[in-house]
């Protein structure tokens, strides 16, 4: 049975969200500072993705990079900037704060999607986004966790992710792996003046390798592919699943216990996203049958 583009995009973005939600756990398992982590993760991810690109394309690799152009470079810069802000925020505030602030991305993506692409988000997506935002406000309402500087970094990261989502939708013909390779290498280039790449332990480097390949690299590729098949607001809305997932993983493996409001708010966000995805999928199936 042939899978519809929407279902394929939905599956890809959901899988990517789970993979990318492990970034907070990675930062808690190592003692590496943010610039050094960004450098090593960028180098490792870039090398791995470049190897995949060479295996897949062979001599066509040059053509892929040549086709990036200014629009492709803008996508790569947005991706590298968001990754830099993301890791920096995780070092300055709690995983829960970074995750729940990122859950506001649907609102930014919806506004940018309408302004740039002229795509009006459906009423269901807007309602689900509002419910998700209510969960976010509930989680951060106590004000006794995180730091102001870290939260500002997280908000800046959220804005660049929303911009990246819209750019990917606006320029769907850009080569996926070439964009991924360049963005990860740009992340390393941004960090290298402030990093100490040789002052790391073998344990920390092994953890970064594991997460860079199976978390970050896999997640980014799937997110790029999946975002092309979904409206920006829906891609960002599914990404809001990071809000409950990231703190849950940190609690499960490291014992960083989230507050009661974080647990309740995360449940609200998760419920909003799940109900929206299920209802949209059922609507698309009924439309295809008719």
Secondary structure, 3 states (H helix, E strand, C coil): CCCCHHHHHHHHHHHHHHHHCCHHHHHHHCCCCHHHHHHHHHHHHHHHHHHHHHHHHHHHHHHHHHCCHHHHHHHHHHHHHHHHHHHHHHHHCCHHHHHHHHCCHHHHHHHHHHHHHCCCCCHHHHHHHHHHHHHHHHHHCCCCCCCHHHHHHHHHHHHHHHHHHHHHHHCCCCCHHHHHHHHHHHHHHHHHCCCCCCCCCHHHHHHHHHHHHHHHHHHHHHHHHHHCCCCHHHHHHHHCCHHHHHHHHHHHHHCCCCCHHHHHHHHHHHHHHHHHHHHHHHHHHHHHHC
